[in-house]
């Protein structure tokens, strides 16, 4: 088992300097779509105001990234219950998440998901309404995200047959329960 010191992890908002980091061009998370997004699209989309990308460095090496953007979530009547009058609620979306294969033992995906849950809560706490963090899990990763507290979205809008499973996590769940 590898033991990691919190001091060896640094999470930063992506900027132009990151494009020249030694591990940028060689980054490989094992998914070609995610690799291509990271290497060719995420910075330009950030500059266009479409997302924000955070990079996790481990001992100075580029190890993982996450891109987030604004989202909405459609809830079924059953999911809304008496708490929500609205069918559509605000969310923060984890649009892309990747961890270089050489760091697979260190759970950096989990670290970044937890950091984005904190980001979402801080946005809610200080700036604007947001209730959920959403993501689209690729095949084989649903159980992983369930282990992080995410649930599958059940509105028929999300249950169409495709390669992804739409999921969510309530950032306020348990926060105000007695």
Order of alpha helices (4+ residues) and beta strands (2+ residues): beta-alpha-alpha-beta-beta-alpha-beta-alpha-beta-alpha-beta-beta
